[in-house]
Amino acid sequence: MLERLNLFNLAKANIRILHYTWFAFFMSFVVWLSLGPMMPFIKEALQLSDQQAKVLLILNVAMTIPARIIVGMLVDRFGPRIMFSSILILGGLISIVFAWAESYEQLAVLRFLSGFIGAGFVVGIRMIGEWFPARQTGVAQGIYGGWGNFGSAGAAITLPFIAANFGGEDGWRYAITFASIAAIAYGSLYYFIVSNTPKGSTYFKPKKMGAMEVSTGSDLILYMLMNIPLFLALALLTWKLSPSEMGLISSLTETIIYFVLSAIYLSQVWKIWQVNAHILKNPVPTMQRYKFKQVAILDWAYLITFGTELAVVSMLAMFYVEWFELEKINAALLAGIYPFINLFARPGGGWISDKIGRKLTLIIAFAGISLSFLLLGLVTKEWSIILVIAITIVGGIFSKAGSGAVYAMVPLIQRRMTGQIAGMAGAFGNVGAVMFLTVNSLLDYNQFFLFIGIAASIVFVLILIFLEEPKGKMTEVLADGTVEMIDVK
């Protein structure tokens, strides 16, 4: 319960771990999302075209989709301590090289590679899940996600000031370098101040690597199908760069990428089959099973909640300028309210999940998301700007609370695969961002909002009918065959 989670009681090891870990997430987002606030400086200094700038922004999120899947597997195998440290240190080094690149080609390649640091989020989900009991995991995950996500606002607030006041034309290089050095330093420190589990606890690992373990044949098919949207999002990014759209890659390159994505998907299906084929002959014992539909529904839920968050924060200022003729600075300030909501809404979603249940919280959150964005879908230029801002904020509160509710439930499905489950859900969040931003580029703003509202309504029905409230205990088996029961209530 909330009263038992005293965030100022640093004498408790789990509270210290929570603060150490949300700040690691914060630093990863400062480095990853530094590109947005730095783009005006980079564009001016290197005389980039509008298309070149847009491509860098697309490349910045492209790698994060597969990276969250891969990092989810690695964190379950090697533990969050070494993984978060590695991501911060390696990501910081790549970011420094990016900051001092001279050609556009170097910028593009390095920005694509640095997108993996956005997968750091997945690591902390496993860490917090290890250190907090089920009755507190919602609020703890919400604080971790909400306060860590604020790294994007931290980058927007601090880095432009550094870029404008130090180094002249190279100010953006110094700003990104300073942020990267800070991430490297904290990544090094993090390794020495945390442990993967409380003293005496077991860190459960998957039995096999390369794909998630499932429990039944129908779950196996569903798992294979749920990988398709991840590759479709990367194909959508490729299409945006193609000759028919931005014209920044050739038709031959476009075809090769499609072929490679298809080959990787087929190889992933084969790996899923290798890891799980045995369950068709030797069924998983009932007490060790989990329902993959729970994972699938949480994936779609996070596609809506986090995908909406990234998409709306990207277009909101321009929406206010183009439809209501606000001054750019005023529009930017009003749009800046949206990411600040994370500080309380995401922890709030987790806390409410702990109080009234995971499923009920998600039902309430998605009802709010659906109604808010369906209402925004009716907006015209004659509407009161104050009313539009108010509805937007309400929609933001529900979507961010929904993100908190999703990750309040993720650690309660199957402990040894928490990283993989968190990684898959996180990847779907990026898929949502790609999908919604693409829709935004093709439709008017009100149609964009309406699309989100309809998509949220569909997921609302999935949650209402198919999602099950975690109850009882999950079962994990130690290497020596000892069975351990973990309470999920």
C-alpha positions as CSV (number, residue, x, y, z in Angstrom):
1,M,0.0,0.0,0.0
2,L,1.0,3.6,-0.6
3,E,1.6,4.4,3.1
4,R,4.1,1.6,3.3
5,L,6.2,2.9,0.3
6,N,8.0,5.8,1.9
7,L,10.2,7.2,-0.8
8,F,12.4,9.0,1.7
9,N,13.2,6.0,3.8
10,L,16.6,5.4,2.2
11,A,17.5,3.0,5.0
12,K,15.5,0.4,3.1
13,A,17.4,-1.3,0.4
14,N,14.4,-1.5,-2.0
15,I,13.8,2.2,-1.8
16,R,17.4,2.9,-2.6
17,I,17.2,0.5,-5.6
18,L,14.1,2.3,-6.8
19,H,15.8,5.7,-6.8
20,Y,19.1,4.4,-8.3
21,T,17.1,2.6,-11.1
22,W,14.7,5.4,-12.1
23,F,17.6,7.7,-12.4
24,A,19.5,5.2,-14.6
25,F,16.3,5.2,-16.8
26,F,16.2,9.0,-16.7
27,M,19.8,9.2,-17.9
28,S,19.2,6.8,-20.7
29,F,16.3,8.9,-22.0
30,V,18.4,12.1,-21.7
31,V,20.9,10.6,-24.1
32,W,18.4,8.9,-26.4
33,L,16.0,11.8,-26.7
34,S,18.6,14.5,-26.8
35,L,18.2,14.6,-30.6
36,G,14.8,16.3,-30.5
37,P,15.8,19.5,-28.6
38,M,19.2,19.5,-30.3
39,M,17.8,19.2,-33.9
40,P,17.4,22.9,-34.5
41,F,21.0,23.5,-33.6
42,I,22.3,20.5,-35.6
43,K,20.2,21.5,-38.6
44,E,21.5,25.0,-38.6
45,A,25.2,24.1,-37.9
46,L,25.4,21.4,-40.6
47,Q,22.9,23.0,-43.0
48,L,20.7,19.9,-43.1
49,S,17.5,19.9,-45.2
50,D,14.1,19.3,-43.7
51,Q,14.1,15.7,-45.1
52,Q,17.5,15.0,-43.6
53,A,16.4,16.2,-40.2
54,K,13.2,14.1,-40.4
55,V,15.2,11.0,-41.3
56,L,17.5,11.4,-38.2
57,L,14.4,11.6,-36.0
58,I,13.0,8.4,-37.6
59,L,16.3,6.6,-37.3
60,N,16.5,7.5,-33.6
61,V,13.5,5.3,-32.8
62,A,14.0,2.5,-35.4
63,M,16.6,0.5,-33.6
64,T,14.6,0.7,-30.3
65,I,11.9,-1.7,-31.6
66,P,14.2,-4.8,-32.0
67,A,16.5,-3.6,-29.2
68,R,13.8,-3.9,-26.6
69,I,13.1,-7.5,-27.6
70,I,16.8,-8.4,-27.5
71,V,17.6,-6.5,-24.3
72,G,14.6,-8.2,-22.7
73,M,16.1,-11.6,-23.4
74,L,19.6,-10.5,-22.2
75,V,18.4,-9.0,-18.9
76,D,16.6,-12.2,-18.1
77,R,19.8,-14.1,-18.8
78,F,22.5,-11.7,-17.3
79,G,20.6,-9.6,-14.9
80,P,19.6,-5.9,-14.8
81,R,22.8,-4.7,-12.9
82,I,25.2,-5.5,-15.7
83,M,22.7,-4.7,-18.5
84,F,21.8,-1.2,-17.3
85,S,25.5,-0.3,-16.7
86,S,26.4,-1.7,-20.2
87,I,23.6,0.2,-22.0
88,L,24.5,3.5,-20.3
89,I,28.2,3.2,-20.9
90,L,28.0,1.9,-24.5
91,G,25.2,4.2,-25.4
92,G,27.1,7.2,-24.0
93,L,30.2,6.3,-26.0
94,I,28.2,6.0,-29.3
95,S,26.5,9.3,-28.5
96,I,29.8,11.0,-28.1
97,V,31.0,9.8,-31.4
98,F,27.7,11.0,-32.9
99,A,28.2,14.4,-31.4
100,W,31.5,14.8,-33.2
101,A,30.5,13.3,-36.6
102,E,31.3,15.4,-39.6
103,S,29.2,14.0,-42.4
104,Y,25.5,13.3,-42.7
105,E,26.2,9.7,-43.4
106,Q,28.1,9.4,-40.1
107,L,25.2,11.1,-38.3
108,A,22.6,8.8,-39.8
109,V,24.5,5.5,-39.0
110,L,25.4,6.6,-35.5
111,R,21.9,7.8,-34.7
112,F,20.5,4.5,-35.8
113,L,22.9,2.6,-33.6
114,S,22.3,4.8,-30.6
115,G,18.6,4.0,-30.7
116,F,19.3,0.9,-28.6
117,I,19.7,3.0,-25.5
118,G,15.9,3.4,-25.5
119,A,15.7,-0.2,-24.5
120,G,17.2,0.6,-21.1
121,F,13.6,1.0,-19.9
122,V,13.1,-2.7,-20.1
123,V,16.0,-3.5,-17.7
124,G,14.5,-1.5,-14.8
125,I,11.2,-3.3,-15.1
126,R,12.9,-6.6,-14.2
127,M,15.0,-4.9,-11.4
128,I,11.9,-3.3,-9.7
129,G,10.0,-6.5,-10.1
130,E,12.7,-8.3,-8.2
131,W,12.8,-5.8,-5.3
132,F,9.1,-5.1,-4.6
133,P,6.3,-7.5,-3.6
134,A,3.1,-7.8,-5.7
135,R,1.2,-5.4,-3.4
136,Q,3.6,-2.6,-4.2
137,T,4.9,-3.4,-7.7
138,G,2.3,-1.1,-9.4
139,V,3.3,2.1,-7.6
140,A,7.0,1.2,-7.7
141,Q,6.9,0.5,-11.5
142,G,4.9,3.6,-12.0
143,I,7.4,5.8,-10.1
144,Y,10.2,4.1,-12.0
145,G,8.5,4.6,-15.4
146,G,7.1,8.1,-14.7
147,W,10.1,9.7,-13.2
148,G,12.5,8.0,-15.6
149,N,10.4,9.1,-18.6
150,F,11.0,12.6,-17.4
151,G,14.5,12.3,-18.9
152,S,13.0,13.5,-22.2
153,A,11.9,16.7,-20.4
154,G,15.3,16.9,-18.7
155,A,17.0,16.9,-22.0
156,A,14.7,19.5,-23.4
157,I,15.2,21.8,-20.4
158,T,19.0,21.6,-20.0
159,L,20.7,20.8,-23.3
160,P,19.4,23.8,-25.4
161,F,20.8,26.1,-22.7
162,I,24.2,24.4,-22.9
163,A,24.2,24.5,-26.7
164,A,23.2,28.2,-26.8
165,N,25.8,29.3,-24.3
166,F,28.9,27.1,-24.9
167,G,31.0,26.3,-27.9
168,G,29.4,28.6,-30.5
169,E,28.4,26.7,-33.6
170,D,29.6,23.5,-31.9
171,G,27.4,24.1,-28.9
172,W,25.2,21.1,-29.7
173,R,28.3,18.9,-29.8
174,Y,29.3,20.0,-26.3
175,A,25.7,19.6,-25.0
176,I,25.3,16.0,-26.2
177,T,28.9,15.2,-25.1
178,F,28.3,16.4,-21.5
179,A,25.0,14.4,-21.3
180,S,26.8,11.3,-22.6
181,I,29.7,11.6,-20.2
182,A,27.2,11.9,-17.3
183,A,25.4,8.7,-18.5
184,I,28.8,6.9,-18.7
185,A,29.7,8.0,-15.2
186,Y,26.4,7.0,-13.8
187,G,26.4,3.6,-15.6
188,S,29.8,2.9,-14.0
189,L,28.5,3.9,-10.6
190,Y,25.3,1.9,-11.0
191,Y,27.2,-1.4,-11.4
192,F,28.7,-1.0,-7.9
193,I,25.7,0.3,-5.9
194,V,23.0,-2.2,-6.9
195,S,22.4,-6.0,-6.9
196,N,19.9,-8.0,-9.0
197,T,17.9,-9.3,-6.1
198,P,17.5,-8.8,-2.3
199,K,19.9,-10.8,-0.2
200,G,18.8,-14.5,-0.1
201,S,16.5,-14.2,-3.1
202,T,16.9,-16.3,-6.3
203,Y,17.3,-14.7,-9.7
204,F,15.2,-16.9,-12.0
205,K,16.5,-17.3,-15.5
206,P,14.7,-18.7,-18.7
207,K,15.5,-22.3,-19.5
208,K,16.3,-21.4,-23.1
209,M,17.5,-18.3,-24.9
210,G,16.4,-16.7,-28.2
211,A,12.7,-16.7,-27.8
212,M,10.1,-16.6,-25.0
213,E,8.8,-19.9,-23.5
214,V,5.1,-20.6,-23.9
215,S,2.8,-23.1,-22.3
216,T,0.4,-24.5,-25.0
217,G,0.2,-25.0,-28.8
218,S,-2.3,-22.2,-29.2
219,D,0.0,-19.8,-27.3
220,L,2.8,-20.9,-29.6
221,I,0.8,-19.8,-32.7
222,L,-0.3,-16.5,-31.0
223,Y,3.3,-15.7,-30.1
224,M,4.4,-16.2,-33.7
225,L,1.6,-13.9,-34.9
226,M,2.4,-11.2,-32.3
227,N,5.9,-10.8,-33.8
228,I,4.4,-9.6,-37.1
229,P,3.6,-6.0,-36.0
230,L,7.2,-5.5,-34.9
231,F,8.4,-6.2,-38.4
232,L,5.6,-4.3,-40.1
233,A,6.6,-1.2,-38.1
234,L,10.1,-1.4,-39.5
235,A,8.7,-2.0,-42.9
236,L,6.6,1.2,-42.4
237,L,9.7,3.1,-41.6
238,T,11.4,1.8,-44.7
239,W,8.4,2.9,-46.8
240,K,8.7,6.4,-45.3
241,L,12.2,6.6,-46.6
242,S,11.4,5.1,-50.0
243,P,11.2,6.9,-53.4
244,S,7.4,7.1,-53.2
245,E,7.7,9.1,-49.9
246,M,10.8,10.9,-48.7
247,G,13.0,9.6,-51.5
248,L,16.0,9.1,-49.3
249,I,16.7,5.4,-50.2
250,S,16.6,3.8,-53.7
251,S,14.0,1.3,-54.8
252,L,16.7,-1.4,-54.7
253,T,17.6,-0.6,-51.1
254,E,13.9,-0.6,-50.2
255,T,13.4,-4.0,-51.7
256,I,16.5,-5.4,-50.0
257,I,15.3,-4.2,-46.6
258,Y,11.9,-5.8,-47.1
259,F,13.6,-9.0,-48.0
260,V,15.9,-8.9,-45.0
261,L,13.0,-8.1,-42.6
262,S,11.0,-11.1,-44.1
263,A,14.1,-13.4,-43.6
264,I,14.6,-12.2,-40.0
265,Y,10.9,-12.8,-39.2
266,L,11.1,-16.3,-40.6
267,S,14.2,-17.0,-38.7
268,Q,12.5,-15.7,-35.5
269,V,9.6,-18.0,-36.1
270,W,12.0,-20.9,-36.5
271,K,13.7,-20.0,-33.2
272,I,10.3,-19.8,-31.4
273,W,9.6,-23.3,-32.8
274,Q,12.9,-24.6,-31.6
275,V,12.4,-23.3,-28.1
276,N,8.8,-24.4,-27.7
277,A,8.2,-27.4,-30.0
278,H,8.6,-29.9,-27.2
279,I,5.4,-28.7,-25.5
280,L,3.4,-30.4,-28.3
281,K,4.7,-33.8,-27.2
282,N,5.4,-33.1,-23.5
283,P,2.8,-30.6,-22.2
284,V,3.9,-28.1,-19.6
285,P,2.7,-29.1,-16.1
286,T,-0.4,-27.2,-15.2
287,M,1.1,-25.4,-12.2
288,Q,4.0,-24.0,-14.3
289,R,1.8,-22.6,-17.1
290,Y,1.0,-19.0,-17.9
291,K,-1.4,-17.6,-20.5
292,F,0.3,-15.8,-23.4
293,K,-2.9,-14.0,-24.2
294,Q,-2.1,-11.9,-21.1
295,V,1.1,-10.8,-22.7
296,A,-0.6,-10.1,-26.1
297,I,-3.2,-7.9,-24.5
298,L,-0.7,-5.9,-22.5
299,D,1.3,-5.5,-25.8
300,W,-1.7,-4.0,-27.5
301,A,-2.5,-1.9,-24.5
302,Y,1.0,-0.4,-24.4
303,L,0.9,0.2,-28.1
304,I,-2.0,2.6,-27.4
305,T,-0.8,4.2,-24.1
306,F,2.9,4.8,-24.9
307,G,2.5,5.0,-28.6
308,T,-0.1,7.8,-28.1
309,E,2.3,9.5,-25.6
310,L,5.2,9.7,-28.1
311,A,3.0,10.6,-31.1
312,V,1.0,13.4,-29.3
313,V,4.1,15.0,-27.7
314,S,5.7,15.1,-31.2
315,M,2.8,16.9,-32.9
316,L,1.0,18.9,-30.2
317,A,2.9,22.2,-30.6
318,M,2.3,22.3,-34.3
319,F,-1.3,21.4,-33.8
320,Y,-1.8,24.5,-31.5
321,V,0.1,26.7,-34.0
322,E,-1.6,25.6,-37.2
323,W,-5.2,25.2,-36.0
324,F,-5.4,28.0,-33.3
325,E,-2.7,30.4,-34.5
326,L,-0.8,30.5,-31.2
327,E,2.7,31.9,-31.1
328,K,5.3,29.2,-31.3
329,I,6.8,29.8,-27.9
330,N,3.3,29.7,-26.3
331,A,2.4,26.6,-28.2
332,A,5.6,24.9,-27.1
333,L,5.0,25.9,-23.4
334,L,1.4,24.5,-23.6
335,A,2.5,21.4,-25.3
336,G,5.2,21.0,-22.6
337,I,2.5,20.3,-20.1
338,Y,1.9,16.9,-21.7
339,P,5.2,15.2,-20.8
340,F,5.1,16.7,-17.3
341,I,2.0,14.7,-16.6
342,N,4.2,11.6,-16.4
343,L,5.5,12.7,-13.0
344,F,2.2,11.9,-11.3
345,A,0.0,10.1,-13.8
346,R,2.1,7.0,-14.5
347,P,2.9,6.4,-10.8
348,G,-0.8,7.1,-10.1
349,G,-1.8,4.4,-12.6
350,G,0.5,1.9,-10.8
351,W,-0.8,2.9,-7.4
352,I,-4.4,2.6,-8.3
353,S,-3.6,-0.9,-9.8
354,D,-2.3,-1.9,-6.4
355,K,-5.4,-0.6,-4.7
356,I,-8.3,-1.7,-6.9
357,G,-6.8,-4.3,-9.2
358,R,-4.9,-4.5,-12.5
359,K,-7.7,-5.2,-14.9
360,L,-10.2,-2.7,-13.4
361,T,-7.5,0.1,-13.6
362,L,-6.8,-0.7,-17.3
363,I,-10.6,-0.7,-18.0
364,I,-10.9,2.7,-16.4
365,A,-7.8,4.0,-18.2
366,F,-8.9,2.8,-21.6
367,A,-12.4,4.1,-21.2
368,G,-10.8,7.5,-20.5
369,I,-8.4,7.3,-23.4
370,S,-11.2,6.3,-25.8
371,L,-13.6,9.0,-24.8
372,S,-11.0,11.7,-24.7
373,F,-9.6,11.1,-28.2
374,L,-13.0,10.4,-29.7
375,L,-14.0,13.8,-28.5
376,L,-10.8,15.4,-29.8
377,G,-11.7,13.7,-33.1
378,L,-14.7,16.2,-33.3
379,V,-12.5,19.3,-32.8
380,T,-12.7,22.1,-35.4
381,K,-10.8,25.3,-35.6
382,E,-13.8,27.1,-34.1
383,W,-13.5,25.3,-30.8
384,S,-12.1,27.1,-27.7
385,I,-8.4,26.5,-27.4
386,I,-8.8,26.3,-23.6
387,L,-11.3,23.4,-24.0
388,V,-9.1,21.6,-26.5
389,I,-6.0,21.9,-24.1
390,A,-8.1,20.6,-21.2
391,I,-9.3,17.6,-23.2
392,T,-5.8,16.9,-24.4
393,I,-4.5,17.0,-20.8
394,V,-7.3,14.6,-19.6
395,G,-6.4,12.2,-22.4
396,G,-2.8,12.4,-21.5
397,I,-3.5,11.6,-17.8
398,F,-5.5,8.5,-18.8
399,S,-2.9,7.3,-21.3
400,K,0.1,7.7,-19.0
401,A,-1.9,6.2,-16.1
402,G,-2.6,3.3,-18.5
403,S,1.1,2.9,-19.1
404,G,1.6,2.6,-15.4
405,A,-1.2,0.0,-15.1
406,V,0.3,-2.1,-17.9
407,Y,3.7,-2.4,-16.2
408,A,2.0,-2.9,-12.8
409,M,0.9,-6.2,-14.3
410,V,3.9,-7.2,-16.5
411,P,6.0,-8.6,-13.5
412,L,3.1,-10.7,-12.3
413,I,2.9,-13.0,-15.3
414,Q,6.0,-15.1,-15.2
415,R,9.0,-14.0,-13.1
416,R,11.8,-15.6,-15.0
417,M,10.7,-14.0,-18.3
418,T,9.8,-10.5,-16.9
419,G,12.5,-8.9,-19.0
420,Q,11.3,-10.5,-22.2
421,I,7.6,-9.7,-21.5
422,A,8.6,-6.1,-20.7
423,G,10.7,-5.9,-23.8
424,M,7.9,-7.1,-26.1
425,A,5.4,-4.7,-24.5
426,G,8.0,-1.9,-24.8
427,A,8.6,-2.7,-28.4
428,F,4.9,-2.5,-29.1
429,G,4.9,1.0,-27.6
430,N,7.4,2.1,-30.2
431,V,5.3,0.3,-32.9
432,G,2.4,2.5,-31.8
433,A,4.5,5.6,-32.0
434,V,5.5,4.7,-35.6
435,M,1.9,3.9,-36.6
436,F,0.4,7.0,-35.0
437,L,3.0,9.4,-36.4
438,T,2.5,7.9,-39.8
439,V,-1.2,8.4,-39.5
440,N,-0.5,12.0,-38.4
441,S,1.5,12.6,-41.6
442,L,-1.4,11.4,-43.8
443,L,-4.5,12.8,-42.1
444,D,-5.8,16.1,-40.5
445,Y,-5.2,16.5,-36.8
446,N,-8.8,15.8,-35.8
447,Q,-8.8,12.6,-37.9
448,F,-5.5,11.6,-36.2
449,F,-7.1,12.0,-32.8
450,L,-10.2,10.0,-34.0
451,F,-7.9,7.2,-35.2
452,I,-6.4,7.0,-31.7
453,G,-9.8,7.0,-30.1
454,I,-11.1,4.1,-32.3
455,A,-7.9,2.1,-31.8
456,A,-8.2,2.6,-28.0
457,S,-11.8,1.5,-28.1
458,I,-10.9,-1.8,-29.8
459,V,-8.2,-2.5,-27.1
460,F,-10.7,-1.5,-24.4
461,V,-13.0,-4.4,-25.6
462,L,-10.0,-6.8,-25.6
463,I,-9.2,-5.9,-22.0
464,L,-12.8,-6.1,-20.9
465,I,-13.4,-9.5,-22.4
466,F,-10.1,-11.4,-22.4
467,L,-7.7,-9.9,-19.8
468,E,-7.6,-11.8,-16.5
469,E,-6.7,-10.3,-13.1
470,P,-3.5,-11.9,-11.7
471,K,-4.4,-14.1,-8.8
472,G,-2.9,-16.8,-6.6
473,K,0.8,-17.6,-7.1
474,M,3.2,-18.0,-10.0
475,T,5.4,-21.1,-10.0
476,E,9.2,-21.1,-10.6
477,V,11.4,-24.1,-10.5
478,L,15.0,-23.9,-9.2
479,A,17.9,-25.7,-11.0
480,D,17.8,-28.4,-8.3
481,G,14.1,-29.0,-9.0
482,T,12.8,-27.1,-5.9
483,V,9.5,-25.4,-6.6
484,E,9.1,-21.8,-5.4
485,M,5.7,-20.1,-5.2
486,I,5.5,-16.3,-5.8
487,D,2.5,-14.4,-4.6
488,V,0.9,-12.2,-7.3
489,K,-2.0,-10.8,-5.3
